[in-house]
Amino acid sequence: MYETGASEAEARKHIEKLIQKAWRNMNKCQIDNETPFARSFVGTALNLARIAQCTYQHGDGHGAPDSRSKNRMLISCFPALWLSLPEKLTTARML
């Protein structure tokens, strides 16, 4: 922002475009049979990207963790565990 004189809104829009482009490239790599990377590596890289996006999309989950940030991580990392919890408990924790 400082180097280009862009406003915060313009900078955010630019970053969103970069993120979208990165996701397109990663998804393409996942379905591309000619990738130089092993399938397990591609899967792990995608999972790490999902965790990062989930953590930082709605604010910093590390600097000021709250129950919503923790729940987003639970849903992303342990979907089977989350689905096994009682409905009242999962609904109350999402609020």
C-alpha positions as CSV (number, residue, x, y, z in Angstrom):
1,M,0.0,0.0,0.0
2,Y,2.7,2.4,0.9
3,E,4.8,1.8,-2.2
4,T,2.0,2.2,-4.7
5,G,-0.2,4.6,-2.8
6,A,-3.2,2.3,-3.0
7,S,-6.1,2.5,-0.6
8,E,-6.8,-0.3,1.9
9,A,-9.9,-1.3,-0.2
10,E,-7.8,-1.5,-3.4
11,A,-5.1,-3.5,-1.5
12,R,-7.7,-5.9,-0.1
13,K,-9.2,-6.4,-3.6
14,H,-5.7,-7.1,-5.1
15,I,-4.9,-9.7,-2.3
16,E,-8.3,-11.4,-2.9
17,K,-7.5,-11.7,-6.6
18,L,-4.1,-13.2,-5.8
19,I,-5.7,-15.7,-3.4
20,Q,-8.3,-16.7,-6.1
21,K,-5.5,-17.2,-8.6
22,A,-3.5,-19.3,-6.2
23,W,-6.6,-21.5,-5.5
24,R,-7.2,-22.0,-9.2
25,N,-3.6,-23.1,-9.7
26,M,-3.7,-25.5,-6.7
27,N,-7.0,-27.0,-7.8
28,K,-5.6,-27.4,-11.3
29,C,-2.5,-29.2,-9.9
30,Q,-4.8,-31.5,-7.9
31,I,-6.6,-32.8,-11.0
32,D,-3.6,-32.5,-13.4
33,N,-2.1,-35.9,-14.1
34,E,1.2,-34.4,-15.4
35,T,2.1,-32.6,-12.2
36,P,5.7,-33.3,-11.0
37,F,4.5,-33.7,-7.4
38,A,3.3,-36.8,-5.6
39,R,-0.5,-36.9,-5.0
40,S,0.1,-37.1,-1.2
41,F,2.2,-33.9,-1.4
42,V,-0.5,-32.1,-3.4
43,G,-3.2,-33.2,-0.9
44,T,-1.1,-32.1,2.1
45,A,-0.4,-28.7,0.4
46,L,-4.1,-28.2,-0.3
47,N,-5.0,-29.1,3.3
48,L,-2.5,-26.6,4.7
49,A,-3.9,-23.9,2.4
50,R,-7.4,-24.7,3.6
51,I,-6.3,-24.3,7.2
52,A,-4.5,-21.0,6.5
53,Q,-7.5,-19.6,4.7
54,C,-9.9,-20.8,7.4
55,T,-7.7,-19.3,10.1
56,Y,-7.1,-15.9,8.6
57,Q,-10.2,-15.3,6.4
58,H,-12.3,-14.0,9.3
59,G,-9.5,-12.4,11.4
60,D,-6.4,-13.7,13.1
61,G,-7.2,-16.9,14.9
62,H,-3.9,-16.9,16.7
63,G,-3.6,-13.4,18.0
64,A,-7.0,-13.2,19.5
65,P,-8.5,-16.7,19.5
66,D,-12.1,-17.1,20.3
67,S,-14.6,-19.9,20.2
68,R,-15.5,-19.2,16.6
69,S,-11.9,-19.5,15.4
70,K,-11.4,-22.7,17.3
71,N,-14.6,-24.2,15.9
72,R,-13.6,-23.3,12.4
73,M,-10.3,-25.2,12.9
74,L,-12.2,-28.2,14.4
75,I,-14.5,-28.3,11.4
76,S,-11.6,-28.1,9.0
77,C,-9.2,-30.5,10.7
78,F,-11.5,-33.0,12.2
79,P,-14.8,-33.1,10.3
80,A,-15.7,-36.6,11.5
81,L,-15.3,-35.6,15.2
82,W,-17.4,-32.4,14.6
83,L,-20.2,-34.4,13.0
84,S,-20.2,-36.9,15.9
85,L,-20.9,-34.1,18.5
86,P,-24.5,-33.6,19.7
87,E,-26.5,-31.0,17.7
88,K,-27.2,-28.7,20.6
89,L,-23.5,-28.6,21.5
90,T,-22.4,-27.8,17.9
91,T,-25.1,-25.2,17.5
92,A,-24.2,-23.5,20.7
93,R,-20.5,-23.4,19.9
94,M,-21.0,-21.9,16.5
95,L,-22.6,-18.8,18.0
